Amino acid sequence: MQPQDRRAFMAALGAGLAALPTLGHSQPAAWPARPVKLIVPAAAGGASDRLGRMLAPDFLKALGQPLVVENRAGAGSTLGTSVVASAAPDGYTLLLSGVFNSIGAGLYKLKYDFLKDFIQVAPLAFGPNVLVARPEFPADSLAQLVARAKAEPGAINFASGGVGTSGHLTMEMFQHAANIRFTHVAYKGGAPALQDVLAGVTPLMAINQDAALPYIKTGKLKALAVSSAQRNPAYPNVPTFVEAGYSDVVAMSWGGVAVPRGTPAPVVEKLRAVVQTALQRPEIRAALEADGWVVASMAPAEFDAFVRNDTARMLRIIRDSNVSAE
């Protein structure tokens, strides 16, 4: 074979080999090529569940694949969160994250690190806790409540959905800030706690704004304060703890979307775009705002900083109040 022929042959051979698929190194299919799963680490029907399910239509429309919501409640949200923490970082398993993750990081011994093992994709909404009582409870303001608590330390009970819940920790913050003492009555869930407050069995409770709102509107409960830094639009006449002089009593329920650390940046960006588009839809905004939620508007770095600060804050409250999940 002449040199020029040999060169032509080798060039043709190289081109042919380059056109063949490379075994073991095939390029991944475009994401998403199958349904995407959203793990909600809470029971169906609750606020977290509703936040997650409202995203489903936008996923199908924008990405061509359905969003499958799976409820994995248990152990203060840590059960469902651990499922996502151990999932492949491929964009097919998402977490409906929230304040329960901030709390869980300080309350439980976990096999995952919420701050290190997850990427915070985007926030959804924020809402305060509302300190509520039955209408006949003999205090119509925080000042009156504090006076009664100081006169009878430990005599006033407050309910919560369980040790370490957002409502419980809000009340711990309030007691510390006001230098007062209540007696905590922990229930196995927010629903039975609320029912006993409505029945007059337990006089006080700090509860999520969306759960309290129907009872405030019908006069079955009265609101003494909200735990946001500013007044909540759904509770325009209810003062904040901050306004009453307790600047440290700020606690927000929040919901967001997170993915396992290592998820490709282009996938994270697509997910973020879908969430942000969903939150701009008038019907979603109207539904959230009707329940007292404040629709989120944060850049990725701002949301990441918020989650880190919230987690550190909850850890400090848990330690200062000697709260234990044991």
Beta strands, then each sheet from edge to edge (+ up, - down):
strand 1: 36-40
strand 2: 67-71
strand 3: 93-98
strand 4: 118-133
strand 5: 157-160
strand 6: 183-186
strand 7: 204-208
strand 8: 222-226
strand 9: 252-260
strand 10: 294-295
sheet 1: 2+ 1+ 3+ 9- 4+ 7- 5- 6-
sheet 2: 2+ 1+ 3+ 9- 4+ 8-
sheet 3: 2+ 1+ 3+ 9- 4+ 10-
end
